[in-house]
Amino acid sequence: ALGLRNEGFLEVVEDALWDLDRIWAPGPLASVASLLGAQEWGSDRAWQLIAYRAQELAEDLTVQNTAALVEAFHHRGVEDGAILALAVDKVSHNAFKAGPADFARLVTAVPPGPPAGEIVRALERAASRRLAGASTEQCVAILSGAARLGYHGGMLVEAACVPLSDEAGTLSADAVLRLLELLAAVGASHEALVQSLVSRVQALMTVWDYAQCASLLHTLSLLRVPFDSAIFPALADQF
């Protein structure tokens, strides 16, 4: 969490995988994987051992443990079919136990492909209930992950938009632009959020430069914001 790096300590942690592989419980295993993944550390054999131990512990892994493992393998740049299969099974049966952080971890870390599709479909079923208290950062991560996976519309996107509507008035100019671009990329149709962001744009526009205005105009066209919206005369004045 502190972002500290001590290679001697990382060696001790990796050695522990070999010496204590039979007693790693789900929580410690996920924590060790997260540490090694964040530090981009560990031999291929060490990561194979983590995957093997995760399969042994499959029945005891929580969806939180599983999301942490998927994220750790992503950070390390290792795509492991067994971990993805484990994630599909665990999320399919336990999506309603996942929190916003788990949604964000899974959607941003799972590689594109059939397993990702199955995971997203499982998360969709729980999204409206489980994302109600999500933070702005988590919602943006979910939308970014959905865009990366080529995912358009659906309940996952719509549920991630709901908490953002309340926060739109506090966002910076760059954050508003980024969020509007994400909404266009994932085909979001959440009118309340789009209108909140457009209102925020009007409040911020006096400090925008030409490039920001041009980018905004393009994004508004992708979102099909009605041309009678007050944002367009304001944009024209700014240009």
SULBELLIN-V418940 format. One record per pair of residues at least 12 apart in sequence whose C-alpha atoms are under 10 Angstrom apart, sorted by sequence separation. I is the first residue (numbers start at 1). J is the second residue. D is the distance in whole Angstrom. If there is no record, write none. Layout:
i:I j:J d:D
i:I j:J d:D
This chain:
i:17 j:29 d:9
i:54 j:66 d:9
i:91 j:103 d:10
i:107 j:119 d:8
i:201 j:213 d:10
i:220 j:232 d:9
i:33 j:46 d:10
i:70 j:83 d:7
i:106 j:119 d:8
i:107 j:120 d:7
i:143 j:156 d:9
i:180 j:193 d:9
i:33 j:47 d:8
i:69 j:83 d:8
i:70 j:84 d:7
i:106 j:120 d:9
i:142 j:156 d:8
i:143 j:157 d:6
i:179 j:193 d:10
i:180 j:194 d:7
i:217 j:231 d:9
i:17 j:32 d:9
i:54 j:69 d:9
i:69 j:84 d:10
i:91 j:106 d:9
i:142 j:157 d:8
i:143 j:158 d:10
i:164 j:179 d:10
i:179 j:194 d:9
i:201 j:216 d:9
i:217 j:232 d:8
i:16 j:32 d:10
i:67 j:83 d:10
i:70 j:86 d:9
i:103 j:119 d:10
i:107 j:123 d:9
i:33 j:50 d:7
i:66 j:83 d:8
i:69 j:86 d:10
i:70 j:87 d:7
i:103 j:120 d:9
i:106 j:123 d:9
i:139 j:156 d:10
i:142 j:159 d:10
i:143 j:160 d:7
i:180 j:197 d:8
i:14 j:32 d:9
i:32 j:50 d:9
i:33 j:51 d:10
i:51 j:69 d:9
i:66 j:84 d:9
i:69 j:87 d:9
i:139 j:157 d:9
i:142 j:160 d:7
i:143 j:161 d:8
i:161 j:179 d:10
i:176 j:194 d:10
i:179 j:197 d:8
i:180 j:198 d:9
i:198 j:216 d:10
i:217 j:235 d:8
i:13 j:32 d:7
i:14 j:33 d:10
i:50 j:69 d:9
i:87 j:106 d:9
i:141 j:160 d:9
i:142 j:161 d:10
i:216 j:235 d:9
i:217 j:236 d:10
i:13 j:33 d:10
i:30 j:50 d:9
i:66 j:86 d:8
i:67 j:87 d:7
i:103 j:123 d:7
i:139 j:159 d:9
i:140 j:160 d:8
i:176 j:196 d:10
i:177 j:197 d:9
i:29 j:50 d:7
i:66 j:87 d:6
i:102 j:123 d:10
i:103 j:124 d:10
i:139 j:160 d:5
i:140 j:161 d:9
i:176 j:197 d:6
i:177 j:198 d:10
i:214 j:235 d:9
i:10 j:32 d:10
i:13 j:35 d:9
i:14 j:36 d:8
i:29 j:51 d:10
i:51 j:73 d:9
i:65 j:87 d:10
i:66 j:88 d:10
i:138 j:160 d:8
i:139 j:161 d:7
i:161 j:183 d:9
i:175 j:197 d:10
i:176 j:198 d:9
i:198 j:220 d:9
i:213 j:235 d:7
i:13 j:36 d:8
i:50 j:73 d:10
i:67 j:90 d:9
i:87 j:110 d:9
i:103 j:126 d:10
i:139 j:162 d:9
i:213 j:236 d:9
i:29 j:53 d:8
i:30 j:54 d:9
i:63 j:87 d:8
i:66 j:90 d:7
i:67 j:91 d:9
i:95 j:119 d:9
i:103 j:127 d:9
i:136 j:160 d:9
i:139 j:163 d:8
i:140 j:164 d:8
i:173 j:197 d:10
i:176 j:200 d:8
i:177 j:201 d:8
i:10 j:35 d:9
i:11 j:36 d:10
i:29 j:54 d:8
i:47 j:72 d:10
i:58 j:83 d:10
i:61 j:86 d:10
i:65 j:90 d:10
i:66 j:91 d:8
i:95 j:120 d:10
i:98 j:123 d:8
i:131 j:156 d:9
i:134 j:159 d:10
i:135 j:160 d:9
i:136 j:161 d:9
i:138 j:163 d:10
i:139 j:164 d:7
i:158 j:183 d:10
i:165 j:190 d:9
i:168 j:193 d:7
i:176 j:201 d:7
i:213 j:238 d:8
i:214 j:239 d:9
i:10 j:36 d:7
i:24 j:50 d:10
i:47 j:73 d:8
i:61 j:87 d:10
i:63 j:89 d:10
i:64 j:90 d:10
i:84 j:110 d:8
i:88 j:114 d:10
i:89 j:115 d:10
i:92 j:118 d:8
i:95 j:121 d:10
i:96 j:122 d:9
i:120 j:146 d:9
i:134 j:160 d:8
i:138 j:164 d:10
i:157 j:183 d:9
i:165 j:191 d:10
i:166 j:192 d:10
i:167 j:193 d:9
i:168 j:194 d:9
i:171 j:197 d:9
i:194 j:220 d:9
i:205 j:231 d:10
i:213 j:239 d:7
i:14 j:41 d:9
i:15 j:42 d:10
i:18 j:45 d:10
i:26 j:53 d:9
i:55 j:82 d:8
i:59 j:86 d:10
i:63 j:90 d:6
i:64 j:91 d:10
i:83 j:110 d:10
i:84 j:111 d:9
i:88 j:115 d:6
i:91 j:118 d:9
i:92 j:119 d:7
i:95 j:122 d:6
i:96 j:123 d:8
i:99 j:126 d:10
i:100 j:127 d:9
i:103 j:130 d:9
i:127 j:154 d:10
i:128 j:155 d:7
i:132 j:159 d:7
i:133 j:160 d:10
i:134 j:161 d:10
i:136 j:163 d:7
i:137 j:164 d:9
i:161 j:188 d:8
i:165 j:192 d:7
i:166 j:193 d:8
i:168 j:195 d:9
i:169 j:196 d:7
i:170 j:197 d:10
i:173 j:200 d:8
i:198 j:225 d:9
i:14 j:42 d:7
i:18 j:46 d:8
i:21 j:49 d:8
i:25 j:53 d:9
i:26 j:54 d:7
i:29 j:57 d:10
i:54 j:82 d:9
i:55 j:83 d:8
i:58 j:86 d:7
i:62 j:90 d:8
i:63 j:91 d:6
i:87 j:115 d:8
i:88 j:116 d:8
i:91 j:119 d:6
i:92 j:120 d:9
i:94 j:122 d:9
i:95 j:123 d:6
i:96 j:124 d:10
i:98 j:126 d:8
i:99 j:127 d:9
i:103 j:131 d:8
i:127 j:155 d:7
i:128 j:156 d:7
i:131 j:159 d:6
i:132 j:160 d:8
i:134 j:162 d:9
i:135 j:163 d:7
i:136 j:164 d:6
i:158 j:186 d:10
i:160 j:188 d:10
i:161 j:189 d:9
i:162 j:190 d:8
i:164 j:192 d:10
i:165 j:193 d:5
i:168 j:196 d:6
i:169 j:197 d:7
i:172 j:200 d:9
i:173 j:201 d:7
i:176 j:204 d:10
i:202 j:230 d:9
i:206 j:234 d:10
i:210 j:238 d:8
i:211 j:239 d:10
i:10 j:39 d:9
i:13 j:42 d:9
i:14 j:43 d:9
i:17 j:46 d:7
i:21 j:50 d:8
i:24 j:53 d:8
i:25 j:54 d:9
i:47 j:76 d:9
i:51 j:80 d:8
i:54 j:83 d:8
i:58 j:87 d:10
i:61 j:90 d:8
i:62 j:91 d:9
i:63 j:92 d:10
i:86 j:115 d:10
i:87 j:116 d:9
i:88 j:117 d:9
i:89 j:118 d:9
i:90 j:119 d:9
i:91 j:120 d:9
i:92 j:121 d:8
i:93 j:122 d:8
i:94 j:123 d:9
i:95 j:124 d:9
i:96 j:125 d:8
i:97 j:126 d:9
i:98 j:127 d:9
i:120 j:149 d:10
i:126 j:155 d:9
i:127 j:156 d:5
i:128 j:157 d:10
i:130 j:159 d:9
i:131 j:160 d:6
i:132 j:161 d:10
i:133 j:162 d:9
i:134 j:163 d:6
i:135 j:164 d:8
i:136 j:165 d:10
i:157 j:186 d:7
i:158 j:187 d:10
i:161 j:190 d:7
i:164 j:193 d:7
i:165 j:194 d:8
i:167 j:196 d:9
i:168 j:197 d:6
i:169 j:198 d:10
i:171 j:200 d:8
i:172 j:201 d:9
i:194 j:223 d:8
i:202 j:231 d:7
i:205 j:234 d:8
i:206 j:235 d:10
i:209 j:238 d:9
i:210 j:239 d:7
i:5 j:35 d:10
i:11 j:41 d:9
i:17 j:47 d:9
i:23 j:53 d:9
i:24 j:54 d:9
i:26 j:56 d:10
i:48 j:78 d:10
i:51 j:81 d:9
i:52 j:82 d:8
i:55 j:85 d:10
i:63 j:93 d:9
i:64 j:94 d:10
i:84 j:114 d:10
i:85 j:115 d:7
i:88 j:118 d:6
i:89 j:119 d:9
i:91 j:121 d:10
i:92 j:122 d:5
i:95 j:125 d:8
i:96 j:126 d:5
i:99 j:129 d:10
i:100 j:130 d:7
i:101 j:131 d:9
i:104 j:134 d:10
i:124 j:154 d:7
i:125 j:155 d:8
i:126 j:156 d:8
i:127 j:157 d:9
i:128 j:158 d:8
i:129 j:159 d:8
i:130 j:160 d:10
i:131 j:161 d:9
i:132 j:162 d:7
i:133 j:163 d:7
i:134 j:164 d:9
i:136 j:166 d:9
i:153 j:183 d:9
i:157 j:187 d:9
i:158 j:188 d:7
i:160 j:190 d:10
i:161 j:191 d:10
i:162 j:192 d:8
i:163 j:193 d:9
i:164 j:194 d:10
i:165 j:195 d:9
i:166 j:196 d:8
i:167 j:197 d:9
i:168 j:198 d:9
i:169 j:199 d:8
i:170 j:200 d:8
i:171 j:201 d:10
i:173 j:203 d:10
i:195 j:225 d:9
i:201 j:231 d:8
i:202 j:232 d:10
i:205 j:235 d:8
i:208 j:238 d:8
i:209 j:239 d:9
i:10 j:41 d:7
i:11 j:42 d:8
i:15 j:46 d:9
i:18 j:49 d:8
i:21 j:52 d:10
i:22 j:53 d:8
i:26 j:57 d:7
i:30 j:61 d:9
i:34 j:65 d:10
i:37 j:68 d:10
i:47 j:78 d:8
i:51 j:82 d:7
i:52 j:83 d:9
i:55 j:86 d:7
i:58 j:89 d:9
i:59 j:90 d:9
i:63 j:94 d:6
i:67 j:98 d:9
i:71 j:102 d:10
i:74 j:105 d:10
i:79 j:110 d:9
i:84 j:115 d:6
i:87 j:118 d:10
i:88 j:119 d:6
i:91 j:122 d:6
i:92 j:123 d:8
i:95 j:126 d:6
i:96 j:127 d:8
i:99 j:130 d:6
i:100 j:131 d:5
i:103 j:134 d:10
i:120 j:151 d:9
i:124 j:155 d:5
i:125 j:156 d:8
i:127 j:158 d:9
i:128 j:159 d:5
i:131 j:162 d:8
i:132 j:163 d:6
i:136 j:167 d:7
i:152 j:183 d:9
i:153 j:184 d:10
i:157 j:188 d:7
i:158 j:189 d:8
i:159 j:190 d:9
i:161 j:192 d:9
i:162 j:193 d:7
i:165 j:196 d:6
i:168 j:199 d:9
i:169 j:200 d:6
i:173 j:204 d:6
i:194 j:225 d:8
i:198 j:229 d:9
i:199 j:230 d:9
i:206 j:237 d:10
i:207 j:238 d:10
i:208 j:239 d:10
i:3 j:35 d:10
i:7 j:39 d:9
i:10 j:42 d:8
i:14 j:46 d:7
i:17 j:49 d:7
i:18 j:50 d:10
i:21 j:53 d:7
i:25 j:57 d:8
i:26 j:58 d:9
i:29 j:61 d:10
i:33 j:65 d:10
i:37 j:69 d:9
i:40 j:72 d:9
i:44 j:76 d:10
i:48 j:80 d:8
i:51 j:83 d:6
i:54 j:86 d:8
i:58 j:90 d:8
i:62 j:94 d:8
i:63 j:95 d:7
i:74 j:106 d:10
i:79 j:111 d:8
i:84 j:116 d:8
i:87 j:119 d:8
i:88 j:120 d:9
i:90 j:122 d:10
i:91 j:123 d:7
i:94 j:126 d:9
i:95 j:127 d:9
i:98 j:130 d:7
i:99 j:131 d:7
i:100 j:132 d:8
i:117 j:149 d:9
i:123 j:155 d:9
i:124 j:156 d:5
i:127 j:159 d:6
i:128 j:160 d:8
i:131 j:163 d:8
i:135 j:167 d:9
i:136 j:168 d:9
i:152 j:184 d:9
i:153 j:185 d:10
i:154 j:186 d:9
i:157 j:189 d:9
i:158 j:190 d:6
i:161 j:193 d:7
i:164 j:196 d:9
i:165 j:197 d:8
i:168 j:200 d:7
i:169 j:201 d:9
i:172 j:204 d:8
i:173 j:205 d:8
i:191 j:223 d:10
i:198 j:230 d:9
i:199 j:231 d:8
i:202 j:234 d:7
i:206 j:238 d:7
i:5 j:38 d:10
i:6 j:39 d:10
i:14 j:47 d:10
i:17 j:50 d:8
i:24 j:57 d:9
i:26 j:59 d:10
i:27 j:60 d:10
i:37 j:70 d:10
i:38 j:71 d:9
i:39 j:72 d:10
i:40 j:73 d:9
i:47 j:80 d:9
i:50 j:83 d:9
i:51 j:84 d:10
i:63 j:96 d:9
i:64 j:97 d:8
i:68 j:101 d:10
i:71 j:104 d:10
i:72 j:105 d:10
i:85 j:118 d:10
i:89 j:122 d:10
i:92 j:125 d:10
i:96 j:129 d:8
i:97 j:130 d:8
i:98 j:131 d:9
i:99 j:132 d:10
i:100 j:133 d:8
i:101 j:134 d:8
i:104 j:137 d:9
i:105 j:138 d:9
i:108 j:141 d:7
i:112 j:145 d:10
i:116 j:149 d:8
i:121 j:154 d:9
i:123 j:156 d:7
i:124 j:157 d:9
i:126 j:159 d:9
i:127 j:160 d:8
i:152 j:185 d:8
i:153 j:186 d:6
i:154 j:187 d:9
i:155 j:188 d:10
i:157 j:190 d:9
i:161 j:194 d:9
i:164 j:197 d:9
i:168 j:201 d:10
i:171 j:204 d:10
i:198 j:231 d:7
i:201 j:234 d:10
i:202 j:235 d:8
i:205 j:238 d:7
i:1 j:35 d:9
i:5 j:39 d:7
i:7 j:41 d:9
i:22 j:56 d:9
i:26 j:60 d:7
i:27 j:61 d:8
i:30 j:64 d:9
i:31 j:65 d:8
i:34 j:68 d:6
i:37 j:71 d:8
i:38 j:72 d:7
i:40 j:74 d:10
i:41 j:75 d:10
i:42 j:76 d:8
i:44 j:78 d:9
i:48 j:82 d:10
i:63 j:97 d:7
i:64 j:98 d:7
i:67 j:101 d:9
i:68 j:102 d:8
i:71 j:105 d:6
i:74 j:108 d:9
i:75 j:109 d:8
i:81 j:115 d:9
i:85 j:119 d:10
i:88 j:122 d:8
i:96 j:130 d:7
i:99 j:133 d:9
i:100 j:134 d:5
i:101 j:135 d:9
i:104 j:138 d:6
i:107 j:141 d:8
i:108 j:142 d:7
i:111 j:145 d:10
i:117 j:151 d:9
i:120 j:154 d:10
i:121 j:155 d:9
i:122 j:156 d:10
i:124 j:158 d:10
i:128 j:162 d:9
i:144 j:178 d:10
i:147 j:181 d:10
i:148 j:182 d:10
i:151 j:185 d:9
i:152 j:186 d:4
i:153 j:187 d:5
i:154 j:188 d:8
i:169 j:203 d:9
i:173 j:207 d:9
i:174 j:208 d:10
i:181 j:215 d:9
i:185 j:219 d:9
i:189 j:223 d:8
i:191 j:225 d:9
i:195 j:229 d:10
i:201 j:235 d:10
i:3 j:38 d:8
i:4 j:39 d:9
i:25 j:60 d:9
i:26 j:61 d:6
i:27 j:62 d:9
i:30 j:65 d:6
i:33 j:68 d:8
i:34 j:69 d:7
i:37 j:72 d:4
i:38 j:73 d:9
i:40 j:75 d:7
i:41 j:76 d:7
i:51 j:86 d:10
i:62 j:97 d:9
i:63 j:98 d:6
i:64 j:99 d:8
i:67 j:102 d:6
i:70 j:105 d:8
i:71 j:106 d:7
i:74 j:109 d:6
i:84 j:119 d:9
i:95 j:130 d:9
i:99 j:134 d:8
i:100 j:135 d:8
i:103 j:138 d:8
i:104 j:139 d:7
i:107 j:142 d:6
i:108 j:143 d:9
i:110 j:145 d:9
i:116 j:151 d:10
i:120 j:155 d:10
i:121 j:156 d:9
i:124 j:159 d:9
i:136 j:171 d:10
i:140 j:175 d:10
i:144 j:179 d:9
i:147 j:182 d:7
i:150 j:185 d:8
i:151 j:186 d:6
i:152 j:187 d:5
i:153 j:188 d:5
i:154 j:189 d:9
i:158 j:193 d:10
i:173 j:208 d:8
i:177 j:212 d:8
i:181 j:216 d:8
i:184 j:219 d:7
i:187 j:222 d:9
i:188 j:223 d:8
i:189 j:224 d:10
i:3 j:39 d:8
i:17 j:53 d:10
i:25 j:61 d:9
i:26 j:62 d:8
i:29 j:65 d:8
i:30 j:66 d:8
i:32 j:68 d:10
i:33 j:69 d:6
i:34 j:70 d:9
i:36 j:72 d:7
i:37 j:73 d:6
i:38 j:74 d:9
i:39 j:75 d:8
i:40 j:76 d:5
i:62 j:98 d:9
i:63 j:99 d:9
i:66 j:102 d:9
i:67 j:103 d:8
i:69 j:105 d:9
i:70 j:106 d:7
i:71 j:107 d:9
i:73 j:109 d:8
i:74 j:110 d:7
i:101 j:137 d:10
i:102 j:138 d:9
i:103 j:139 d:9
i:104 j:140 d:9
i:105 j:141 d:8
i:106 j:142 d:9
i:107 j:143 d:9
i:108 j:144 d:7
i:109 j:145 d:8
i:112 j:148 d:8
i:113 j:149 d:8
i:120 j:156 d:8
i:143 j:179 d:9
i:146 j:182 d:9
i:147 j:183 d:9
i:150 j:186 d:7
i:151 j:187 d:8
i:152 j:188 d:7
i:153 j:189 d:7
i:177 j:213 d:10
i:180 j:216 d:8
i:183 j:219 d:9
i:184 j:220 d:8
i:187 j:223 d:8
i:195 j:231 d:10
i:1 j:38 d:9
i:27 j:64 d:9
i:28 j:65 d:9
i:30 j:67 d:9
i:31 j:68 d:8
i:32 j:69 d:9
i:33 j:70 d:9
i:34 j:71 d:7
i:35 j:72 d:8
i:36 j:73 d:9
i:37 j:74 d:8
i:38 j:75 d:6
i:39 j:76 d:8
i:40 j:77 d:8
i:64 j:101 d:9
i:65 j:102 d:9
i:67 j:104 d:9
i:68 j:105 d:7
i:69 j:106 d:9
i:70 j:107 d:10
i:71 j:108 d:8
i:72 j:109 d:8
i:73 j:110 d:9
i:74 j:111 d:8
i:101 j:138 d:6
i:104 j:141 d:6
i:105 j:142 d:8
i:107 j:144 d:8
i:108 j:145 d:4
i:111 j:148 d:9
i:112 j:149 d:5
i:144 j:181 d:10
i:145 j:182 d:10
i:147 j:184 d:9
i:148 j:185 d:9
i:149 j:186 d:10
i:153 j:190 d:10
i:178 j:215 d:10
i:181 j:218 d:9
i:182 j:219 d:9
i:184 j:221 d:9
i:185 j:222 d:9
i:26 j:64 d:10
i:27 j:65 d:6
i:30 j:68 d:6
i:31 j:69 d:8
i:33 j:71 d:9
i:34 j:72 d:5
i:37 j:75 d:5
i:38 j:76 d:7
i:64 j:102 d:6
i:67 j:105 d:6
i:68 j:106 d:8
i:70 j:108 d:10
i:71 j:109 d:5
i:100 j:138 d:7
i:101 j:139 d:9
i:103 j:141 d:9
i:104 j:142 d:5
i:107 j:145 d:5
i:108 j:146 d:8
i:111 j:149 d:8
i:112 j:150 d:8
i:140 j:178 d:9
i:144 j:182 d:7
i:147 j:185 d:6
i:148 j:186 d:9
i:174 j:212 d:8
i:177 j:215 d:8
i:178 j:216 d:10
i:181 j:219 d:6
i:184 j:222 d:6
i:185 j:223 d:9
i:26 j:65 d:7
i:27 j:66 d:10
i:29 j:68 d:10
i:30 j:69 d:6
i:33 j:72 d:6
i:34 j:73 d:8
i:36 j:75 d:9
i:37 j:76 d:5
i:63 j:102 d:8
i:64 j:103 d:9
i:66 j:105 d:10
i:67 j:106 d:6
i:70 j:109 d:6
i:71 j:110 d:7
i:100 j:139 d:8
i:103 j:142 d:7
i:104 j:143 d:9
i:106 j:145 d:8
i:107 j:146 d:6
i:108 j:147 d:9
i:109 j:148 d:10
i:110 j:149 d:9
i:112 j:151 d:10
i:140 j:179 d:7
i:143 j:182 d:6
i:144 j:183 d:9
i:146 j:185 d:9
i:147 j:186 d:5
i:173 j:212 d:9
i:177 j:216 d:7
i:180 j:219 d:7
i:181 j:220 d:9
i:183 j:222 d:9
i:184 j:223 d:5
i:26 j:66 d:9
i:29 j:69 d:8
i:30 j:70 d:9
i:32 j:72 d:9
i:33 j:73 d:8
i:34 j:74 d:10
i:35 j:75 d:10
i:36 j:76 d:8
i:37 j:77 d:8
i:63 j:103 d:10
i:66 j:106 d:9
i:67 j:107 d:9
i:69 j:109 d:10
i:70 j:110 d:7
i:101 j:141 d:9
i:102 j:142 d:10
i:104 j:144 d:9
i:105 j:145 d:9
i:107 j:147 d:10
i:108 j:148 d:8
i:109 j:149 d:10
i:139 j:179 d:10
i:143 j:183 d:8
i:146 j:186 d:7
i:147 j:187 d:9
i:176 j:216 d:9
i:180 j:220 d:8
i:183 j:223 d:8
i:184 j:224 d:9
i:27 j:68 d:10
i:30 j:71 d:10
i:31 j:72 d:9
i:34 j:75 d:9
i:37 j:78 d:9
i:64 j:105 d:9
i:68 j:109 d:10
i:70 j:111 d:9
i:101 j:142 d:9
i:104 j:145 d:8
i:107 j:148 d:9
i:108 j:149 d:9
i:144 j:185 d:9
i:145 j:186 d:10
i:178 j:219 d:10
i:181 j:222 d:9
i:30 j:72 d:8
i:33 j:75 d:10
i:34 j:76 d:9
i:64 j:106 d:10
i:67 j:109 d:9
i:100 j:142 d:9
i:103 j:145 d:10
i:104 j:146 d:10
i:107 j:149 d:8
i:140 j:182 d:8
i:143 j:185 d:9
i:144 j:186 d:9
i:177 j:219 d:8
i:180 j:222 d:10
i:181 j:223 d:9
i:26 j:69 d:10
i:33 j:76 d:9
i:63 j:106 d:10
i:67 j:110 d:9
i:140 j:183 d:10
i:143 j:186 d:7
i:180 j:223 d:8
i:143 j:188 d:9
i:103 j:156 d:9
i:103 j:160 d:10
i:100 j:160 d:9
